[in-house]
Amino acid sequence: MVESTQGAPSPTSVSAAAVGNIGGLTDEPIAPGQVVHVLVFNAPDFSVTTRVSEQGDIAYPILGSVHVDGLNSKTASQLIEADLKKNQLMVDPHVTVTVEGFTTGITILGEVRAPGIYPTMGKHLLSDIIATAGGLTANTGRVIEISNNNDPSDKHEVAWDPTMHNTSSYDYPIHPGDRILVRSCGIAYIGGHIAKPGAYSLCGSQQITLSELVALAGGSTPLTSDKHIYLIRKQPDGTRTAEQVNLHHVLRAKLADPEIHEDDIVYVTPSTVKDILNRAVSFSLTAANTLFYSYHP
């Protein structure tokens, strides 16, 4: 059993004097793939440098292996100190665990000006990483998707306001190994009896409503039935639902203005009554012109 020296410095003191260029203390969770340095004061044979395995373990010869995934420098140091005592290898060990921050970076892709892999030193928030990547493009959508190398299938969606009016999402914490995908803004489609049918971008606004989309498309034509506008929406299982909306009531604040989502389809139907009247007027004008040219008194 190795005995510690009386008056040994604290782990923090050891890190300041001895760590040098072998990483730094971190408050962030240690992740698989990172290189860690275990420094044991006055016991260089017990000090090791190793990489965290995919299972979150480090190979520590005198203890076998130690699971450090999710721990920070302080808690990992305390764990190893406790194991050294438990196995009667040291009486009063002083352990410091440091991490090489540049081993596991943060990947940011999508609608940023400089996508890539960025080093992780110190604490990070989503806004910090976006700023490091040069900021957002003009095509940024309303959702940012975040996953981690530990479990790529576990994805978190952060609602993002492209107008920057709501900053609550800026403080979302980012960890080593995270992968950030800034999605592009979605598209909504509008067709039927509308002045300018087509696909319209949902960028530039925190939300776009049905009446706003109709306005973007130049408004409805004279033969439109404001009572029979259909909002077709794709469901998570791939099916689509169709909701009939009375735009006349929406514009007069008698009905809530539905929010438009990505891939929504709005179809503006013709008015049967208006169409019949229009045809009648057209027929009467045509008949009148025919009579005018054929009548010879």
N, C-alpha and C positions, 0 to 999 in steps of 0.2 A: 504494500500500500504506500502511495506517495503522500507525504504530508506537505501541506502548503506552508509557505514562509510567513512568519509573523509580520504584520504590517503590510501585507500584500495589497497592492492598489486595487481599486474597484474595477469591474469589467469595463466601465466607461473609460477609466484612466488607461487601461491596457490598450483599448482600441485607439486612443489618441496617440499613444507613444509607439505602438508596435504595428498597427494595421498598415500604415503607409499606403502603398498602391495595391492593396489586396482587398479592395471592396470597401463598403461602408455600411454603417448601421442603417437599418430600414424599419419603418413602422408599417410598411406594406406587407401583405402576405407573401411568403416565399412560395415560388411556383416551380413545377417541374421544368427542367432544362436550365435553370439558373446554377451558377457556380457559387458555392458557399465556402467560407473559410472558418474552421473551428479553431480558435486560439485558446490554449489552456496555459494560464500563467504559471511559470516555473516548471512546466512539464512539456517541453517541445516534442517529446515522443508521442504525446497524446494529441498534438495539434495536427489537423489534416485539412487538405483542400480537395474538394470533391464536387461532383455535379449531382443535382437532384434528379432522381430517376423519374420515369413516367408515372410511377406509383406514388411519388412524393417522398421517397426515402433517400437518405444519404448513407453511403458505405462508411462505417466507422469501425475500424478493425477491432478495437478493444471492447466494443459493445455489440458488434454484429452489424446492425443497421438501426437508424433512428428516423422516425417519420416526422418530417418538418414541414410538409405541405400545409399551407394556410397559417403557419406561425410567422411571427416577425422576429427580428434579431433578439429582442429581450426574452420572449417566451421560449424560443429555441435554445437560448443560452441556459435558461432556468431548467429546461427539460434535460439537457445533457448534464448539467451539474447534479441534478437529482439522480440520474442514472449512474453517474460515477460514484456517488455516495452509496447508492443502493447495492451496487456490485462490489463495494468495499475497495475501490481502486484508488480513491483519494479521500482524505478526511474533510478538507474544506476547499473544494475546487473553485477556481474563478475562471469562468468560460466567457468568451466573447464570440458571437457568430456574426460575420459580416457577409455581405452579398455583393457580387459584381453586377451592378445595375445594367450594364450594357449587354448582358447575355440574352435576356428575354425582353424583347421590345414590345411596343404597342403598334399594331398595324392599323392604318386608317386608309380607307378606300372610298371611291365614289365621288360625290360632288364636293371635293375640296381642291384647292389650287395646286397643292403639292402632295399627292398621295404617296404613301411609302411606309417604312418601318422606322419608328422613332425610339430612341433609348428611354429607359425608365429610371430616372434618378429623382428620388423624393416623391412627395405626394402629387397626384394629378387629378384634375377634374376634367370633365368632357370639354368645357370651354378652353382649358389650357391646351389640350391636344389639338383641337380645331385651329386654335391660333398658331400653334407650332407648324401645322400643315398649311399655313398660308391663308386660312379663312375659307369660307364657303363660296361656292360659285352662285351665279344668278339662277341656276337651274335646281337649287336645293329644294327638296320636298319637305314634307311634314313629319317624317319618321326617320329616326336613326336607329339602326340595328346593331346591337352589341353582343358578342359572344366571346368565349375564352378557349384557348388551346386545350385546357383541361377537359372541356366538354363542349365541342363545337356545335352540337345539336341543341344545346340549351341557349336559346337566343332571347334577349330582352329588347323590347322595342321602347324607345324613348320618344315621346311626342315632342316635336320641335316646331317652334313658331318662327317661320322665315322672316317675319317682320321684326323679330327681336323685341317684341313688346313684353313677352312673358319670359323671364329669365330663370324660372325654377329649374329647368332642365340643365342649365349651365353647371350646376353643382353636383351633377351625377358623377360618382367616383369611378375612376378608371384604374385598373390594376395591370401588373405585368402579364403579358400573354394575351391581353384583350385584343379583339379584332373589331374595329368600328367600320360600319358600312353606312355612309351617308347617302340615302336614297335620293334619286331624282324626283322632281315633282310629278304628280300623276296627271293623267289625261281623262277628261270627261267628254262624252259625245252627245250631240244634240242634232236631231233631224226632224223631218216632216215639214209642216207648214211654218217655217221659220225663215227670216230674211237671209241669214248666212249660216246654213247648216255646216257642221264639220266637227273636228276635234279641237278642244280648248284646254290649254294648260291651266293647272290649278296653282301655279306659282304666284308669289307676291302677295298672298293674303293668308291670314290665319285660318279662314274658312270661306267657302263660296257657297251661296245658297242658290236654290232653284231660280228665283226671280233674277238674281245677279247673272246667272248663266244665260238666261233668256235675253237679258239686256246686252250681254257680251255678243250674243249671236244676232244682234240687230233688231230684236223684238219679233213678235209673231206677225204673220201676214193677215190681210183683211178677212180671209176665209177661215181663220183659226177658231177652234172651239176652246175657249179658255177653261171650260169645265171638264175637258177630257184630255189632260196631259198625263202621260204615263212616265213614271220613274222606274227604270229597270235596273236592278242591283244584283251583283254577283255575291253569292253567299260563300262562306268558308268551305263548304263541301263541293263547290263547283256549280251548283244549281243557281238559277236566277229567279228573282221574284219581281213582280210588276205591281206597282202601287199607282192608283189613279189619284191625281191631284187636281183640285179646282184652283187654277191660277187666279181666277177672278176674285175668289175669297182671300187668297194669299196677299194679293196686291192691295186689298182693302183691310188688311190686318184682322180679318175674321178667322184666319187659319194660319197655323205656324208655317214659316217658310222653311222647307226641308233643306238640310245641309247636303251638299253634293260631295260624294266620295270618289276616290279613284276608280276608273273604269265604269262609272255610272253611265247609263244611256237614257237620254230624255227624248221622248217622241211626242211631237205636237200634232194632234190630229186635226183634220178639217171639220168645219161645222157643216152638218148636213143641211140645216135650214138655210144657212148663209149661202151654201153652194147652190141649193135649189133656187133661191132668190136671184143669185148672180146669173145662173143659167137662164132664168126667166127674163131678166133684164136684157141679157145678151140676145136672146131670141127675139124679144120685142123690137130691139133696135135693128136687128138684121131684117126682120119682117117689114119694119117701117121703111127701111132703105129700099127693099125689094119692091114694095108697093109704089114708092116714090118714082123709081125708075121705070116701072111697068105701066103705071096709070097714065093714060093719055085722054084727057077730057075733050 
